[in-house]
Structures are given as structure tokens and as C-alpha cells.
Amino acid sequence: MAVPKKRTSTSKKRIRKNVWKKKGYWPALKAFSLTKSLSTGNSKSFFVRQINLE
């Protein structure tokens, strides 16, 4: 039989939310860094074909 659970405290909710947000921080930072290196042309891991718009 379904029984309602106790309410989760605000501090526990905040801790869980911060853990979840922190998981995405490093991949986002890495993606931003890679995008930055591609846009400046300093990338060593990708070969980008240059398009002349002349």
C-alpha cells in the first residue's frame, strides 16, 4: 500500500541540487575550452578546413 513519505528538508534538497549541478561543470568547461581553441585556431586535436569567403 502506498504511504506518503516524509518531506525532504530544504538543506538536503539544496545539497542534492548542487551535486547535480557540479556534475555538469567540468564537461561544460571542457566544451567551452575546445570551442575557444577552435575559434582562435589554436586547436591541436581537430583539423578544421578553412573556408575563404572572398
Backbone as JSON Lines, residues from 0, in Angstrom:
{"i":0,"aa":"M","n":[0.84,-1.19,0.0],"ca":[0.0,0.0,0.0],"c":[0.88,1.25,0.0]}
{"i":1,"aa":"A","n":[0.5,2.25,-0.79],"ca":[1.3,3.46,-0.91],"c":[1.17,4.31,0.35]}
{"i":2,"aa":"V","n":[2.32,4.72,0.87],"ca":[2.36,5.55,2.06],"c":[3.15,6.81,1.72]}
{"i":3,"aa":"P","n":[2.6,7.99,2.04],"ca":[3.34,9.21,1.75],"c":[4.63,9.29,2.56]}
{"i":4,"aa":"K","n":[5.69,9.7,1.9],"ca":[6.98,9.79,2.58],"c":[7.09,11.12,3.32]}
{"i":5,"aa":"K","n":[8.09,11.18,4.19],"ca":[8.33,12.43,4.9],"c":[8.91,13.45,3.93]}
{"i":6,"aa":"R","n":[8.68,14.69,4.25],"ca":[9.16,15.77,3.41],"c":[10.67,15.89,3.49]}
{"i":7,"aa":"T","n":[11.33,16.1,2.32],"ca":[12.78,16.29,2.28],"c":[13.11,17.7,2.76]}
{"i":8,"aa":"S","n":[14.1,17.8,3.62],"ca":[14.45,19.11,4.17],"c":[15.06,20.0,3.09]}
{"i":9,"aa":"T","n":[14.98,21.3,3.32],"ca":[15.49,22.27,2.36],"c":[16.99,22.13,2.17]}
{"i":10,"aa":"S","n":[17.72,21.89,3.26],"ca":[19.18,21.78,3.15],"c":[19.58,20.55,2.34]}
{"i":11,"aa":"K","n":[18.88,19.44,2.55],"ca":[19.18,18.22,1.8],"c":[18.86,18.42,0.32]}
{"i":12,"aa":"K","n":[17.76,19.11,0.06],"ca":[17.36,19.39,-1.32],"c":[18.42,20.25,-2.01]}
{"i":13,"aa":"R","n":[18.93,21.24,-1.28],"ca":[19.94,22.15,-1.83],"c":[21.26,21.41,-2.1]}
{"i":14,"aa":"I","n":[21.63,20.51,-1.18],"ca":[22.86,19.73,-1.35],"c":[22.76,18.86,-2.6]}
{"i":15,"aa":"R","n":[21.63,18.17,-2.75],"ca":[21.44,17.3,-3.92],"c":[21.45,18.08,-5.22]}
{"i":16,"aa":"K","n":[20.85,19.25,-5.2],"ca":[20.81,20.09,-6.39],"c":[22.21,20.56,-6.77]}
{"i":17,"aa":"N","n":[23.01,20.94,-5.76],"ca":[24.37,21.39,-6.03],"c":[25.25,20.27,-6.55]}
{"i":18,"aa":"V","n":[25.07,19.05,-6.03],"ca":[25.82,17.89,-6.53],"c":[25.48,17.66,-7.99]}
{"i":19,"aa":"W","n":[24.2,17.76,-8.32],"ca":[23.75,17.54,-9.69],"c":[24.31,18.61,-10.62]}
{"i":20,"aa":"K","n":[24.34,19.87,-10.15],"ca":[24.86,20.96,-10.97],"c":[26.37,20.85,-11.16]}
{"i":21,"aa":"K","n":[27.07,20.37,-10.12],"ca":[28.52,20.25,-10.2],"c":[28.96,19.19,-11.21]}
{"i":22,"aa":"K","n":[28.11,18.18,-11.42],"ca":[28.43,17.12,-12.38],"c":[28.58,17.67,-13.79]}
{"i":23,"aa":"G","n":[27.84,18.7,-14.13],"ca":[27.89,19.27,-15.47],"c":[28.92,20.35,-15.64]}
{"i":24,"aa":"Y","n":[29.59,20.75,-14.56],"ca":[30.52,21.87,-14.63],"c":[31.74,21.54,-15.48]}
{"i":25,"aa":"W","n":[32.41,20.4,-15.2],"ca":[33.65,20.06,-15.91],"c":[33.42,19.78,-17.39]}
{"i":26,"aa":"P","n":[32.38,19.01,-17.78],"ca":[32.14,18.83,-19.22],"c":[31.84,20.15,-19.93]}
{"i":27,"aa":"A","n":[31.11,21.05,-19.25],"ca":[30.8,22.34,-19.85],"c":[32.06,23.17,-20.02]}
{"i":28,"aa":"L","n":[32.94,23.13,-19.02],"ca":[34.2,23.88,-19.09],"c":[35.08,23.35,-20.21]}
{"i":29,"aa":"K","n":[35.12,22.03,-20.36],"ca":[35.92,21.41,-21.41],"c":[35.38,21.77,-22.79]}
{"i":30,"aa":"A","n":[34.05,21.75,-22.94],"ca":[33.42,22.1,-24.21],"c":[33.69,23.55,-24.55]}
{"i":31,"aa":"F","n":[33.61,24.42,-23.56],"ca":[33.88,25.84,-23.79],"c":[35.32,26.06,-24.2]}
{"i":32,"aa":"S","n":[36.24,25.36,-23.54],"ca":[37.66,25.48,-23.85],"c":[37.95,25.0,-25.27]}
{"i":33,"aa":"L","n":[37.33,23.9,-25.66],"ca":[37.52,23.36,-27.0],"c":[36.97,24.32,-28.05]}
{"i":34,"aa":"T","n":[35.8,24.89,-27.79],"ca":[35.21,25.85,-28.71],"c":[36.08,27.08,-28.85]}
{"i":35,"aa":"K","n":[36.64,27.52,-27.74],"ca":[37.51,28.69,-27.75],"c":[38.76,28.42,-28.58]}
{"i":36,"aa":"S","n":[39.35,27.23,-28.41],"ca":[40.56,26.9,-29.16],"c":[40.26,26.75,-30.65]}
{"i":37,"aa":"L","n":[39.08,26.23,-30.98],"ca":[38.7,26.11,-32.39],"c":[38.49,27.48,-33.02]}
{"i":38,"aa":"S","n":[37.88,28.39,-32.28],"ca":[37.6,29.72,-32.84],"c":[38.86,30.55,-33.01]}
{"i":39,"aa":"T","n":[39.86,30.35,-32.15],"ca":[41.1,31.11,-32.27],"c":[42.1,30.45,-33.2]}
{"i":40,"aa":"G","n":[41.86,29.18,-33.53],"ca":[42.76,28.46,-34.43],"c":[43.92,27.8,-33.72]}
{"i":41,"aa":"N","n":[43.85,27.68,-32.4],"ca":[44.94,27.06,-31.63],"c":[44.67,25.59,-31.31]}
{"i":42,"aa":"S","n":[43.68,25.0,-31.96],"ca":[43.32,23.62,-31.64],"c":[44.36,22.65,-32.18]}
{"i":43,"aa":"K","n":[44.74,21.69,-31.32],"ca":[45.69,20.66,-31.73],"c":[45.0,19.31,-31.9]}
{"i":44,"aa":"S","n":[43.72,19.23,-31.56],"ca":[43.03,17.94,-31.62],"c":[42.05,17.86,-32.8]}
{"i":45,"aa":"F","n":[41.76,18.98,-33.44],"ca":[40.85,18.99,-34.57],"c":[41.51,19.63,-35.77]}
{"i":46,"aa":"F","n":[41.19,19.1,-36.93],"ca":[41.65,19.71,-38.16],"c":[40.44,20.36,-38.81]}
{"i":47,"aa":"V","n":[40.43,21.67,-38.83],"ca":[39.3,22.41,-39.36],"c":[39.68,22.97,-40.72]}
{"i":48,"aa":"R","n":[38.83,22.71,-41.71],"ca":[39.09,23.21,-43.05],"c":[38.73,24.69,-43.09]}
{"i":49,"aa":"Q","n":[39.64,25.51,-43.55],"ca":[39.41,26.95,-43.63],"c":[38.64,27.26,-44.91]}
{"i":50,"aa":"I","n":[37.6,28.07,-44.8],"ca":[36.79,28.46,-45.95],"c":[37.07,29.92,-46.26]}
{"i":51,"aa":"N","n":[37.47,30.19,-47.49],"ca":[37.73,31.57,-47.91],"c":[36.43,32.19,-48.41]}
{"i":52,"aa":"L","n":[36.06,33.3,-47.83],"ca":[34.83,34.0,-48.2],"c":[35.14,35.23,-49.04]}
{"i":53,"aa":"E","n":[36.01,35.07,-50.0],"ca":[36.4,36.22,-50.83],"c":[35.67,36.22,-52.15]}
